[in-house]
Amino acid sequence: MADEGEYVSPTEATELVRPRHGATSIREFADAGLLRVTYTAGGHRRIERASIDELNTWLAMRPGPEKQAAREELIRRNLGTG
């Protein structure tokens, strides 16, 4: 697992997410709360590498109630709600 606090750009994240997704999908995952994001002073997203590992685990899950519960947990954790 990557060190907490290590960040990458959405473009760099496309190389780390499995199966591979484009930068637009990465931004959508971030906006949905599936990735932990911080913003630079210039307003650019930086994605925490540890959250990419968590997203990869979620993406590998089979569809069903466990995957839905894991999605909700990711969102709660990444957005700091609940």
Buried (B, 14 or more C-beta within 10 A) or exposed (E): EBEEEEBBBBEBBBEBBEEEBEBEBBBEBBEEBBBBBEEEEEEEBBBBBBBBBBBEEBBEEEEEEEBEEBBEEBBEBBEEEE
